């Protein structure tokens, strides 16, 4: 009887041990998978990443299908992004990203709820190299200086720029459009990018004066650009 009792106890211990092990496996499995992604995260990570990168080191424009969203939270104004994702008629790159016609196709349009969810997720993608609250509205002197430098360095040669023409703008098409920049982009992003474009898009071909302009001149140019509607 003592032996039977011992066998029963041993069997119970084995069963309890198995149950405890399986419970641990299940718990660890859940922890390893993490909680379900929110709708915006799911959408970005399953759809947007087919063309855009949302993480990684800065990469040359020619190696990518579309602009990086690694720092989208620094770059885009939230209200504009939500509206644009629903009706992406505005073309950031008039002749296609990196001059490739296949990258000139109309961007995918999203329903309102998906656009909001995606924009909310992208708002969290930020780069520590981009300080916030640096750019302020330019003084009259800064705006005049910025306009002068903008013309002197031929910024309009590569970028659509608001102008008093029949179309409402002038300029080249080899880079991103500066139309509506004041409602599209955050001023702090534009300023930090202007300080050194290669920090974010190596070998982009962006014009960089040599010797580089002093920071106060870059600030003035940025302040002037942030008046573009």
N, CA, C and O of each residue as an XYZ file, in Angstrom:
916
protein
N       0.820     -1.205      0.000
C       0.000      0.000      0.000
C       0.855      1.257      0.000
O       0.553      2.250     -0.662
N       1.932      1.174      0.767
C       2.832      2.323      0.823
C       3.421      2.606     -0.546
O       3.590      3.757     -0.948
N       3.738      1.498     -1.271
C       4.315      1.682     -2.612
C       3.287      2.280     -3.577
O       3.604      3.140     -4.399
N       1.996      1.777     -3.445
C       0.953      2.325     -4.317
C       0.734      3.808     -4.057
O       0.557      4.599     -4.984
N       0.748      4.179     -2.748
C       0.567      5.573     -2.381
C       1.708      6.421     -2.949
O       1.479      7.532     -3.427
N       2.943      5.896     -2.896
C       4.104      6.613     -3.408
C       4.002      6.813     -4.914
O       4.350      7.865     -5.449
N       3.500      5.739     -5.599
C       3.357      5.843     -7.054
C       2.322      6.908     -7.417
O       2.513      7.690     -8.348
N       1.189      6.920     -6.636
C       0.152      7.909     -6.902
C       0.664      9.330     -6.694
O       0.356     10.227     -7.480
N       1.443      9.534     -5.637
C       2.029     10.854     -5.357
C       2.989     11.252     -6.461
O       2.989     12.397     -6.915
N       3.812     10.297     -6.893
C       4.784     10.587     -7.950
C       4.082     10.964     -9.243
O       4.490     11.886     -9.949
N       2.982     10.207     -9.546
C       2.228     10.512    -10.760
C       1.617     11.903    -10.697
O       1.611     12.634    -11.688
N       1.101     12.265     -9.522
C       0.507     13.594     -9.350
C       1.546     14.684     -9.532
O       1.266     15.726    -10.124
N       2.739     14.444     -9.024
C       3.816     15.431     -9.161
C       4.188     15.622    -10.620
O       4.415     16.738    -11.088
N       4.245     14.472    -11.344
C       4.597     14.545    -12.766
C       3.552     15.342    -13.542
O       3.881     16.194    -14.367
N       2.252     15.035    -13.249
C       1.173     15.737    -13.929
C       1.218     17.224    -13.635
O       1.104     18.049    -14.542
N       1.386     17.566    -12.355
C       1.463     18.977    -11.975
C       2.650     19.659    -12.636
O       2.565     20.806    -13.073
N       3.751     18.937    -12.700
C       4.941     19.503    -13.333
C       4.724     19.754    -14.802
O       5.161     20.777    -15.329
N       4.037     18.812    -15.493
C       3.736     18.979    -16.911
C       2.823     20.182    -17.136
O       3.053     20.998    -18.029
N       1.777     20.274    -16.304
C       0.842     21.393    -16.422
C       1.562     22.723    -16.209
O       1.335     23.682    -16.946
N       2.428     22.776    -15.200
C       3.179     24.004    -14.924
C       4.081     24.358    -16.089
O       4.217     25.528    -16.445
N       4.709     23.326    -16.693
C       5.610     23.582    -17.822
C       4.842     24.123    -19.019
O       5.278     25.070    -19.673
N       3.667     23.496    -19.305
C       2.879     23.945    -20.435
C       2.357     25.360    -20.224
O       2.297     26.165    -21.154
N       1.979     25.646    -18.971
C       1.513     26.999    -18.658
C       2.625     28.008    -18.903
O       2.392     29.083    -19.457
N       3.811     27.660    -18.494
C       4.954     28.560    -18.693
C       5.221     28.786    -20.170
O       5.508     29.901    -20.605
N       5.118     27.680    -20.950
C       5.348     27.803    -22.389
C       4.321     28.738    -23.024
O       4.656     29.602    -23.834
N       3.045     28.539    -22.628
C       1.992     29.377    -23.187
C       2.183     30.833    -22.809
O       2.029     31.716    -23.653
N       2.514     31.097    -21.560
C       2.721     32.471    -21.106
C       3.883     33.109    -21.823
O       3.793     34.247    -22.282
N       4.992     32.366    -21.922
C       6.160     32.909    -22.614
C       5.852     33.155    -24.078
O       6.324     34.125    -24.671
N       5.045     32.258    -24.662
C       4.679     32.444    -26.060
C       3.912     33.722    -26.265
O       4.159     34.444    -27.231
N       2.980     34.022    -25.372
C       2.202     35.253    -25.471
C       3.093     36.463    -25.287
O       2.987     37.439    -26.030
N       3.978     36.401    -24.290
C       4.894     37.518    -24.052
C       5.810     37.722    -25.237
O       6.082     38.856    -25.631
N       6.297     36.604    -25.819
C       7.206     36.714    -26.946
C       6.550     37.360    -28.152
O       7.179     38.119    -28.891
N       5.246     37.040    -28.342
C       4.560     37.626    -29.489
C       4.201     39.083    -29.246
O       4.072     39.858    -30.193
N       4.043     39.452    -28.009
C       3.645     40.813    -27.684
C       2.160     41.007    -27.897
O       1.475     40.115    -28.396
N       1.676     42.140    -27.530
C       0.265     42.437    -27.698
C      -0.022     42.779    -29.154
O       0.883     43.156    -29.898
N      -1.262     42.649    -29.552
C      -1.635     42.944    -30.938
C      -1.355     44.403    -31.265
O      -1.622     45.291    -30.455
N      -0.813     44.647    -32.463
C      -0.501     46.012    -32.879
C      -1.783     46.805    -33.058
O      -2.829     46.242    -33.382
N      -1.700     48.113    -32.847
C      -2.880     48.936    -33.079
C      -3.116     49.052    -34.589
O      -2.217     48.752    -35.374
N      -4.300     49.477    -34.999
C      -4.624     49.500    -36.440
C      -3.636     50.306    -37.273
O      -3.263     49.891    -38.370
N      -3.206     51.468    -36.753
C      -2.259     52.280    -37.504
C      -0.935     51.585    -37.687
O      -0.357     51.622    -38.773
N      -0.447     50.951    -36.640
C       0.822     50.230    -36.720
C       0.713     49.069    -37.696
O       1.608     48.850    -38.512
N      -0.391     48.323    -37.610
C      -0.599     47.207    -38.536
C      -0.609     47.684    -39.977
O       0.015     47.069    -40.842
N      -1.310     48.768    -40.238
C      -1.425     49.289    -41.595
C      -0.065     49.721    -42.131
O       0.307     49.376    -43.253
N       0.668     50.475    -41.329
C       1.981     50.958    -41.768
C       2.940     49.803    -42.003
O       3.678     49.789    -42.988
N       2.927     48.826    -41.087
C       3.896     47.734    -41.171
C       3.531     46.669    -42.204
O       4.370     45.845    -42.567
N       2.304     46.684    -42.670
C       1.927     45.710    -43.692
C       1.777     46.334    -45.077
O       1.934     45.648    -46.087
N       1.472     47.630    -45.128
C       1.205     48.282    -46.415
C       2.249     49.339    -46.755
O       2.872     49.285    -47.815
N       2.436     50.293    -45.860
C       3.317     51.431    -46.159
C       4.777     51.003    -46.364
O       5.491     51.583    -47.182
N       5.210     49.986    -45.612
C       6.617     49.577    -45.693
C       6.952     48.889    -47.008
O       8.115     48.578    -47.263
N       5.945     48.647    -47.846
C       6.248     48.098    -49.170
C       7.042     49.105    -50.003
O       7.769     48.735    -50.925
N       6.887     50.390    -49.657
C       7.629     51.434    -50.374
C       8.491     52.292    -49.434
O       9.584     52.721    -49.804
N       7.992     52.534    -48.234
C       8.676     53.428    -47.292
C       9.405     52.649    -46.202
O       8.953     51.587    -45.775
N      10.529     53.186    -45.763
C      11.217     52.632    -44.596
C      10.754     53.391    -43.358
O      10.557     54.605    -43.408
N      10.578     52.676    -42.242
C      10.190     53.340    -41.002
C      11.265     53.177    -39.927
O      11.086     53.621    -38.793
N      12.364     52.548    -40.281
C      13.482     52.409    -39.352
C      14.750     52.132    -40.152
O      14.708     51.845    -41.349
N      15.889     52.229    -39.446
C      17.161     51.974    -40.107
C      17.997     53.234    -40.251
O      17.556     54.335    -39.921
N      19.215     53.051    -40.752
C      20.132     54.170    -40.947
C      19.751     54.950    -42.200
O      19.161     54.377    -43.117
N      20.073     56.249    -42.265
C      19.804     57.031    -43.477
C      20.388     56.345    -44.707
O      21.488     55.795    -44.657
N      19.656     56.380    -45.791
C      20.080     55.704    -47.018
C      19.925     56.632    -48.208
O      19.084     57.530    -48.205
N      20.735     56.410    -49.213
C      20.716     57.234    -50.415
C      19.376     57.132    -51.127
O      18.719     56.092    -51.102
N      18.992     58.210    -51.751
C      17.702     58.278    -52.443
C      17.556     57.211    -53.522
O      16.477     56.646    -53.698
N      18.632     56.936    -54.239
C      18.570     55.984    -55.355
C      18.334     54.551    -54.900
O      17.993     53.689    -55.710
N      18.515     54.290    -53.605
C      18.336     52.930    -53.087
C      16.923     52.680    -52.574
O      16.622     51.578    -52.113
N      16.048     53.686    -52.646
C      14.730     53.581    -52.024
C      13.612     53.782    -53.049
O      13.810     54.399    -54.096
N      12.457     53.256    -52.728
C      11.284     53.425    -53.586
C      10.564     54.737    -53.304
O       9.916     55.297    -54.189
N      10.676     55.222    -52.086
C       9.938     56.412    -51.667
C      10.647     57.029    -50.467
O      11.528     56.394    -49.888
N      10.286     58.243    -50.081
C      10.952     58.895    -48.945
C      10.803     58.091    -47.657
O       9.805     57.400    -47.450
N      11.808     58.194    -46.803
C      11.765     57.536    -45.497
C      10.695     58.157    -44.608
O      10.418     59.354    -44.681
N      10.100     57.314    -43.769
C       9.157     57.774    -42.757
C       9.744     57.577    -41.361
O       9.020     57.597    -40.365
N      11.052     57.388    -41.299
C      11.746     57.137    -40.037
C      11.524     58.287    -39.068
O      11.416     58.081    -37.860
N      11.456     59.491    -39.603
C      11.280     60.691    -38.788
C      10.003     61.422    -39.177
O       9.943     62.650    -39.126
N       8.984     60.665    -39.567
C       7.719     61.265    -40.023
C       7.092     62.149    -38.957
O       6.454     63.150    -39.281
N       7.267     61.790    -37.687
C       6.697     62.592    -36.610
C       7.324     63.960    -36.499
O       6.668     64.911    -36.076
N       8.591     64.074    -36.876
C       9.267     65.374    -36.910
C       8.885     66.152    -38.165
O       8.818     67.381    -38.152
N       8.642     65.435    -39.224
C       8.545     66.049    -40.550
C       7.162     66.589    -40.891
O       7.031     67.752    -41.271
N       6.137     65.767    -40.763
C       4.822     66.132    -41.291
C       3.895     66.739    -40.235
O       3.910     66.352    -39.067
N       3.098     67.691    -40.680
C       2.052     68.229    -39.824
C       0.880     67.254    -39.834
O       0.419     66.827    -40.892
N       0.416     66.915    -38.658
C      -0.552     65.845    -38.492
C      -1.843     66.062    -39.286
O      -2.286     65.163    -40.001
N      -2.437     67.224    -39.167
C      -3.709     67.473    -39.857
C      -3.551     67.350    -41.366
O      -4.405     66.781    -42.045
N      -2.458     67.885    -41.879
C      -2.221     67.803    -43.323
C      -2.044     66.351    -43.752
O      -2.596     65.935    -44.770
N      -1.282     65.579    -42.987
C      -1.011     64.196    -43.368
C      -2.291     63.374    -43.399
O      -2.488     62.569    -44.309
N      -3.158     63.566    -42.420
C      -4.423     62.832    -42.388
C      -5.252     63.155    -43.630
O      -5.809     62.257    -44.261
N      -5.330     64.426    -43.972
C      -6.111     64.837    -45.138
C      -5.477     64.317    -46.429
O      -6.184     63.849    -47.321
N      -4.154     64.398    -46.532
C      -3.471     63.984    -47.760
C      -3.573     62.482    -47.985
O      -3.723     62.038    -49.124
N      -3.496     61.701    -46.926
C      -3.593     60.249    -47.084
C      -4.947     59.830    -47.642
O      -5.070     58.772    -48.260
N      -5.957     60.656    -47.425
C      -7.282     60.355    -47.959
C      -7.438     60.816    -49.412
O      -8.226     60.251    -50.170
N      -6.685     61.834    -49.785
C      -6.776     62.382    -51.140
C      -5.387     62.846    -51.588
O      -5.104     64.043    -51.609
N      -4.528     61.894    -51.943
C      -3.114     62.203    -52.221
C      -2.855     62.770    -53.610
O      -2.000     62.266    -54.339
N      -3.589     63.813    -53.978
C      -3.403     64.410    -55.301
C      -2.154     65.276    -55.382
O      -1.541     65.390    -56.443
N      -1.773     65.892    -54.248
C      -0.583     66.738    -54.258
C       0.649     65.872    -54.490
O       0.843     64.866    -53.808
N       1.481     66.263    -55.454
C       2.680     65.493    -55.780
C       3.904     66.126    -55.110
O       4.270     67.265    -55.402
N       4.508     65.385    -54.231
C       5.711     65.875    -53.563
C       6.881     65.964    -54.545
O       7.694     66.886    -54.476
N       6.953     65.002    -55.453
C       8.028     64.952    -56.447
C       7.384     64.968    -57.830
O       6.895     63.939    -58.296
N       7.378     66.118    -58.487
C       6.651     66.277    -59.763
C       7.019     65.262    -60.840
O       6.160     64.883    -61.635
N       8.272     64.813    -60.887
C       8.684     63.863    -61.927
C       8.970     62.481    -61.342
O       9.620     61.655    -61.982
N       8.490     62.236    -60.143
C       8.706     60.937    -59.521
C       9.909     60.941    -58.602
O      10.890     61.644    -58.847
N       9.829     60.162    -57.555
C      10.930     60.090    -56.603
C      12.180     59.544    -57.289
O      12.134     58.497    -57.934
N      13.284     60.251    -57.147
C      14.563     59.878    -57.768
C      14.455     59.795    -59.290
O      15.164     59.013    -59.924
N      13.566     60.603    -59.873
C      13.441     60.736    -61.327
C      12.971     59.471    -62.029
O      13.093     59.378    -63.250
N      12.446     58.509    -61.311
C      12.004     57.273    -61.936
C      10.500     57.317    -62.182
O       9.727     57.485    -61.239
N      10.074     57.168    -63.441
C       8.652     57.256    -63.778
C       7.776     56.292    -62.982
O       6.645     56.632    -62.636
N       8.288     55.087    -62.685
C       7.474     54.118    -61.947
C       7.185     54.591    -60.527
O       6.286     54.073    -59.865
N       7.954     55.580    -60.061
C       7.715     56.132    -58.731
C       6.856     57.391    -58.800
O       6.763     58.151    -57.836
N       6.234     57.597    -59.952
C       5.391     58.780    -60.157
C       3.914     58.451    -59.999
O       3.057     59.329    -60.100
N       3.629     57.187    -59.753
C       2.237     56.759    -59.647
C       1.555     57.440    -58.461
O       2.197     57.826    -57.483
N       0.235     57.572    -58.581
C      -0.532     58.184    -57.505
C      -0.430     57.347    -56.238
O      -0.501     56.119    -56.283
N      -0.266     58.018    -55.127
C      -0.153     57.343    -53.834
C      -1.481     56.686    -53.472
O      -2.547     57.177    -53.842
N      -1.409     55.585    -52.754
C      -2.597     54.901    -52.285
C      -3.453     55.821    -51.412
O      -2.936     56.480    -50.510
N      -4.758     55.865    -51.679
C      -5.689     56.649    -50.868
C      -6.295     55.749    -49.795
O      -6.595     54.581    -50.042
N      -6.468     56.311    -48.603
C      -6.986     55.544    -47.476
C      -8.318     56.106    -46.998
O      -8.566     57.305    -47.127
N      -9.179     55.254    -46.446
C     -10.398     55.763    -45.799
C     -10.008     56.641    -44.605
O      -8.885     56.565    -44.107
N     -10.943     57.467    -44.160
C     -10.640     58.436    -43.106
C     -10.109     57.789    -41.841
O      -9.154     58.285    -41.244
N     -10.722     56.678    -41.422
C     -10.285     56.055    -40.171
C      -8.884     55.482    -40.284
O      -8.101     55.565    -39.337
N      -8.560     54.898    -41.437
C      -7.228     54.347    -41.636
C      -6.181     55.458    -41.758
O      -5.066     55.326    -41.252
N      -6.543     56.544    -42.427
C      -5.618     57.672    -42.564
C      -5.271     58.241    -41.194
O      -4.110     58.549    -40.923
N      -6.263     58.380    -40.340
C      -6.042     58.914    -38.995
C      -5.183     57.962    -38.176
O      -4.265     58.394    -37.479
N      -5.476     56.674    -38.257
C      -4.713     55.688    -37.491
C      -3.263     55.636    -37.944
O      -2.356     55.568    -37.115
N      -3.036     55.666    -39.252
C      -1.670     55.634    -39.770
C      -0.902     56.883    -39.365
O       0.256     56.802    -38.953
N      -1.549     58.037    -39.482
C      -0.891     59.295    -39.124
C      -0.540     59.337    -37.637
O       0.511     59.853    -37.258
N      -1.420     58.795    -36.800
C      -1.152     58.772    -35.362
C       0.043     57.881    -35.043
O       0.840     58.204    -34.162
N       0.171     56.773    -35.745
C       1.337     55.911    -35.536
C       2.604     56.583    -36.042
O       3.634     56.559    -35.369
N       2.531     57.183    -37.231
C       3.706     57.831    -37.810
C       4.156     59.028    -36.983
O       5.335     59.382    -36.997
N       3.231     59.652    -36.267
C       3.581     60.803    -35.430
C       4.582     60.419    -34.340
O       5.273     61.277    -33.792
N       4.653     59.124    -34.033
C       5.570     58.654    -32.997
C       6.962     58.350    -33.545
O       7.892     58.091    -32.782
N       7.098     58.384    -34.854
C       8.412     58.103    -35.464
C       9.209     59.394    -35.470
O       8.985     60.270    -36.304
N      10.142     59.505    -34.532
C      10.917     60.737    -34.395
C      12.400     60.441    -34.293
O      12.813     59.352    -33.897
N      13.190     61.438    -34.660
C      14.646     61.344    -34.651
C      15.186     62.316    -33.610
O      14.857     63.502    -33.622
N      16.015     61.805    -32.713
C      16.545     62.628    -31.624
C      17.447     63.754    -32.126
O      17.734     64.694    -31.386
N      17.892     63.664    -33.371
C      18.766     64.714    -33.925
C      17.990     65.965    -34.321
O      18.589     66.976    -34.687
N      16.673     65.906    -34.252
C      15.848     67.028    -34.691
C      15.203     67.684    -33.473
O      14.130     67.255    -33.049
N      15.822     68.699    -32.909
C      15.226     69.369    -31.741
C      13.955     70.103    -32.132
O      13.823     70.583    -33.258
N      13.035     70.184    -31.205
C      11.760     70.842    -31.459
C      11.700     72.205    -30.787
O      12.327     72.430    -29.752
N      10.943     73.104    -31.383
C      10.782     74.441    -30.822
C      11.887     75.410    -31.182
O      11.990     76.482    -30.586
N      12.717     75.049    -32.153
C      13.851     75.899    -32.546
C      13.390     77.018    -33.478
O      13.735     78.182    -33.277
N      12.613     76.661    -34.494
C      12.207     77.651    -35.497
C      11.029     78.488    -35.007
O      10.049     77.972    -34.470
N      11.156     79.769    -35.207
C      10.078     80.713    -34.923
C       9.745     81.461    -36.212
O      10.474     81.365    -37.199
N       8.653     82.195    -36.197
C       8.325     83.016    -37.360
C       9.448     84.019    -37.582
O       9.928     84.644    -36.636
N       9.861     84.167    -38.826
C      10.976     85.050    -39.123
C      10.640     86.521    -38.946
O       9.511     86.950    -39.185
N      11.630     87.280    -38.528
C      11.465     88.732    -38.453
C      11.512     89.287    -39.873
O      11.963     88.585    -40.779
N      11.068     90.506    -40.096
C      11.161     91.085    -41.440
C      12.581     91.036    -41.997
O      12.780     90.784    -43.186
N      13.556     91.276    -41.138
C      14.954     91.244    -41.588
C      15.360     89.827    -41.994
O      16.017     89.640    -43.018
N      14.978     88.845    -41.206
C      15.310     87.460    -41.530
C      14.632     87.009    -42.821
O      15.240     86.313    -43.635
N      13.383     87.401    -43.008
C      12.659     87.007    -44.214
C      13.283     87.636    -45.453
O      13.385     86.989    -46.495
N      13.696     88.884    -45.346
C      14.340     89.551    -46.480
C      15.672     88.885    -46.796
O      16.004     88.666    -47.961
N      16.429     88.565    -45.759
C      17.715     87.892    -45.938
C      17.505     86.503    -46.534
O      18.239     86.091    -47.433
N      16.502     85.782    -46.033
C      16.218     84.451    -46.544
C      15.808     84.459    -48.001
O      16.227     83.593    -48.769
N      14.987     85.435    -48.396
C      14.554     85.540    -49.790
C      15.746     85.814    -50.704
O      15.843     85.259    -51.798
N      16.644     86.671    -50.245
C      17.835     86.992    -51.021
C      18.709     85.756    -51.219
O      19.157     85.477    -52.331
N      18.948     85.019    -50.138
C      19.791     83.826    -50.212
C      19.133     82.735    -51.048
O      19.813     82.012    -51.776
N      17.829     82.615    -50.947
C      17.088     81.617    -51.715
C      17.297     81.843    -53.207
O      17.498     80.899    -53.971
N      17.247     83.111    -53.610
C      17.458     83.440    -55.027
C      18.928     83.271    -55.415
O      19.237     82.696    -56.458
N      19.822     83.771    -54.578
C      21.249     83.722    -54.901
C      21.765     82.300    -55.087
O      22.619     82.047    -55.937
N      21.245     81.385    -54.294
C      21.734     80.001    -54.363
C      20.871     79.117    -55.256
O      21.029     77.896    -55.270
N      19.965     79.731    -55.995
C      19.221     79.019    -57.031
C      18.337     77.895    -56.534
O      18.180     76.883    -57.217
N      17.756     78.055    -55.355
C      16.900     76.983    -54.810
C      15.733     76.672    -55.746
O      15.287     75.530    -55.846
N      15.246     77.719    -56.433
C      14.112     77.519    -57.339
C      14.495     76.730    -58.582
O      13.615     76.309    -59.333
N      15.776     76.522    -58.814
C      16.187     75.739    -59.981
C      15.775     74.272    -59.860
O      15.591     73.590    -60.868
N      15.632     73.797    -58.640
C      15.295     72.390    -58.414
C      13.923     72.177    -57.784
O      13.376     71.075    -57.832
N      13.369     73.235    -57.192
C      12.134     73.078    -56.430
C      11.018     73.981    -56.956
O      11.251     75.151    -57.260
N       9.807     73.431    -57.061
C       8.653     74.283    -57.311
C       8.569     75.310    -56.183
O       8.630     74.964    -55.003
N       8.429     76.578    -56.567
C       8.404     77.676    -55.610
C       7.241     78.602    -55.943
O       7.060     78.954    -57.109
N       6.449     79.006    -54.953
C       5.345     79.925    -55.230
C       5.835     81.167    -55.969
O       6.866     81.740    -55.616
N       5.099     81.577    -56.984
C       5.483     82.743    -57.778
C       4.248     83.344    -58.428
O       3.221     82.680    -58.569
N       4.354     84.587    -58.815
C       3.241     85.284    -59.461
C       3.245     84.971    -60.951
O       3.570     85.816    -61.785
N       2.874     83.738    -61.257
C       2.764     83.284    -62.642
C       1.346     82.758    -62.855
O       0.551     82.695    -61.917
N       1.039     82.382    -64.089
C      -0.304     81.863    -64.377
C      -0.587     80.572    -63.607
O      -1.732     80.293    -63.252
N       0.457     79.790    -63.354
C       0.297     78.547    -62.595
C       0.354     78.777    -61.086
O      -0.091     77.939    -60.301
N       0.899     79.909    -60.700
C       1.051     80.186    -59.279
C       2.363     79.725    -58.707
O       2.598     79.827    -57.503
N       3.224     79.215    -59.574
C       4.537     78.760    -59.115
C       5.518     78.753    -60.278
O       5.132     78.880    -61.440
N       6.794     78.601    -59.938
C       7.865     78.482    -60.930
C       8.907     77.550    -60.341
O       8.817     77.167    -59.175
N       9.887     77.188    -61.137
C      10.984     76.397    -60.603
C      11.148     75.055    -61.272
O      10.342     74.649    -62.109
N      12.219     74.368    -60.883
C      12.569     73.081    -61.469
C      11.833     71.924    -60.820
O      11.132     72.085    -59.820
N      12.010     70.758    -61.412
C      11.278     69.568    -60.966
C      12.190     68.454    -60.465
O      11.723     67.337    -60.241
N      13.476     68.732    -60.286
C      14.407     67.661    -59.946
C      14.372     67.262    -58.482
O      15.009     66.281    -58.096
N      13.647     67.997    -57.665
C      13.552     67.622    -56.258
C      12.146     67.904    -55.746
O      11.244     68.212    -56.525
N      11.966     67.797    -54.440
C      10.636     67.915    -53.860
C      10.037     69.309    -54.065
O      10.750     70.312    -54.100
N       8.728     69.342    -54.196
C       8.030     70.609    -54.348
C       7.995     71.354    -53.024
O       7.833     70.753    -51.962
N       8.149     72.673    -53.100
C       8.048     73.514    -51.902
C       6.682     74.196    -51.800
O       6.469     75.042    -50.932
N       5.760     73.824    -52.692
C       4.433     74.408    -52.609
C       3.724     73.897    -51.349
O       3.859     72.729    -50.984
N       2.983     74.765    -50.702
C       2.216     74.424    -49.496
C       3.089     73.916    -48.364
O       2.605     73.228    -47.465
N       4.364     74.247    -48.399
C       5.274     73.708    -47.393
C       4.901     74.168    -45.990
O       5.135     73.455    -45.015
N       4.323     75.353    -45.891
C       3.985     75.877    -44.575
C       2.875     75.087    -43.892
O       2.771     75.106    -42.666
N       2.039     74.389    -44.673
C       0.988     73.571    -44.074
C       1.329     72.090    -44.081
O       0.660     71.296    -43.419
N       2.362     71.711    -44.822
C       2.749     70.299    -44.928
C       3.785     69.879    -43.896
O       3.636     68.865    -43.213
N       4.840     70.684    -43.801
C       6.012     70.268    -43.028
C       6.195     71.099    -41.770
O       5.783     72.257    -41.698
N       6.822     70.478    -40.784
C       7.170     71.184    -39.557
C       8.448     71.987    -39.770
O       9.418     71.493    -40.345
N       8.433     73.222    -39.303
C       9.565     74.131    -39.529
C      10.856     73.590    -38.931
O      11.918     73.761    -39.529
N      10.799     72.945    -37.772
C      12.016     72.416    -37.146
C      12.667     71.349    -38.017
O      13.893     71.258    -38.092
N      11.828     70.535    -38.680
C      12.371     69.527    -39.592
C      13.069     70.195    -40.774
O      14.186     69.822    -41.133
N      12.413     71.177    -41.372
C      12.974     71.846    -42.544
C      14.312     72.492    -42.189
O      15.274     72.396    -42.950
N      14.367     73.137    -41.052
C      15.617     73.802    -40.630
C      16.733     72.778    -40.427
O      17.847     72.960    -40.917
N      16.427     71.703    -39.705
C      17.475     70.700    -39.434
C      17.924     70.024    -40.723
O      19.111     69.747    -40.893
N      16.998     69.757    -41.623
C      17.372     69.164    -42.904
C      18.250     70.126    -43.692
O      19.255     69.715    -44.271
N      17.881     71.402    -43.719
C      18.651     72.396    -44.460
C      20.070     72.547    -43.925
O      20.989     72.865    -44.679
N      20.248     72.320    -42.631
C      21.591     72.433    -42.049
C      22.545     71.417    -42.668
O      23.712     71.724    -42.911
N      22.049     70.210    -42.923
C      22.884     69.185    -43.560
C      21.999     68.073    -44.129
O      21.713     67.097    -43.436
N      21.564     68.213    -45.382
C      20.685     67.208    -45.986
C      21.246     65.794    -45.938
O      20.489     64.830    -45.820
N      22.566     65.661    -46.028
C      23.171     64.337    -46.060
C      22.998     63.561    -44.755
O      23.193     62.346    -44.726
N      22.636     64.254    -43.684
C      22.358     63.547    -42.430
C      21.139     62.648    -42.556
O      20.991     61.685    -41.802
N      20.270     62.958    -43.503
C      19.026     62.224    -43.650
C      18.910     61.513    -44.997
O      18.262     60.471    -45.093
N      19.520     62.059    -46.015
C      19.514     61.427    -47.336
C      20.924     61.538    -47.921
O      21.200     62.457    -48.692
N      21.815     60.613    -47.562
C      23.192     60.667    -48.070
C      23.234     60.659    -49.599
O      22.452     59.973    -50.257
N      24.157     61.432    -50.136
C      24.349     61.476    -51.591
C      23.063     61.792    -52.341
O      22.810     61.266    -53.424
N      22.259     62.661    -51.742
C      20.977     62.985    -52.364
C      21.126     63.916    -53.557
O      20.213     64.042    -54.373
N      22.269     64.563    -53.656
C      22.465     65.539    -54.707
C      21.969     66.914    -54.326
O      22.030     67.850    -55.123
N      21.472     67.038    -53.089
C      20.993     68.343    -52.623
C      22.142     69.345    -52.635
O      23.271     69.026    -52.263
N      21.832     70.544    -53.065
C      22.842     71.597    -53.149
C      23.280     72.020    -51.753
O      22.456     72.381    -50.914
N      24.579     71.972    -51.518
C      25.147     72.409    -50.246
C      26.255     73.411    -50.563
O      27.270     73.033    -51.148
N      26.086     74.666    -50.195
C      27.107     75.680    -50.493
C      28.472     75.295    -49.930
O      28.570     74.659    -48.881
N      29.492     75.679    -50.626
C      30.861     75.417    -50.174
C      31.676     76.704    -50.281
O      31.946     77.160    -51.392
N      32.080     77.305    -49.145
C      31.900     76.789    -47.784
C      30.444     76.873    -47.338
O      29.670     77.665    -47.875
N      30.070     76.043    -46.343
C      28.679     76.037    -45.874
C      28.256     77.401    -45.350
O      29.066     78.152    -44.807
N      26.977     77.707    -45.520
C      26.450     78.959    -44.981
C      26.410     78.892    -43.461
O      26.233     77.812    -42.897
N      26.569     80.020    -42.794
C      26.429     80.022    -41.332
C      25.008     79.659    -40.922
O      24.063     79.845    -41.689
N      24.867     79.146    -39.720
C      23.555     78.683    -39.253
C      22.495     79.769    -39.331
O      21.336     79.491    -39.638
N      22.895     81.024    -39.051
C      21.890     82.085    -39.067
C      21.334     82.326    -40.471
O      20.185     82.740    -40.623
N      22.153     82.066    -41.501
C      21.650     82.191    -42.871
C      20.715     81.036    -43.220
O      19.707     81.234    -43.900
N      21.044     79.834    -42.758
C      20.155     78.689    -42.963
C      18.818     78.934    -42.259
O      17.752     78.593    -42.773
N      18.903     79.527    -41.088
C      17.689     79.864    -40.338
C      16.842     80.856    -41.140
O      15.623     80.711    -41.231
N      17.495     81.856    -41.716
C      16.770     82.867    -42.494
C      16.121     82.252    -43.728
O      14.977     82.572    -44.051
N      16.837     81.375    -44.416
C      16.270     80.700    -45.591
C      15.055     79.873    -45.185
O      14.020     79.898    -45.851
N      15.196     79.141    -44.084
C      14.095     78.308    -43.610
C      12.885     79.156    -43.234
O      11.750     78.815    -43.568
N      13.134     80.259    -42.538
C      12.033     81.154    -42.154
C      11.301     81.665    -43.405
O      10.074     81.770    -43.415
N      12.062     81.977    -44.445
C      11.464     82.437    -45.693
C      10.666     81.306    -46.348
O       9.549     81.527    -46.815
N      11.231     80.109    -46.385
C      10.528     78.971    -46.972
C       9.216     78.681    -46.256
O       8.243     78.252    -46.877
N       9.193     78.914    -44.970
C       7.998     78.607    -44.193
C       6.899     79.656    -44.371
O       5.916     79.666    -43.631
N       7.073     80.537    -45.357
C       5.994     81.454    -45.750
C       5.319     80.960    -47.033
O       4.332     81.547    -47.477
N       5.847     79.880    -47.632
C       5.323     79.396    -48.907
C       3.955     78.737    -48.702
O       3.791     77.865    -47.848
N       3.001     79.162    -49.485
C       1.655     78.597    -49.390
C       1.270     77.915    -50.690
O       0.169     77.377    -50.803
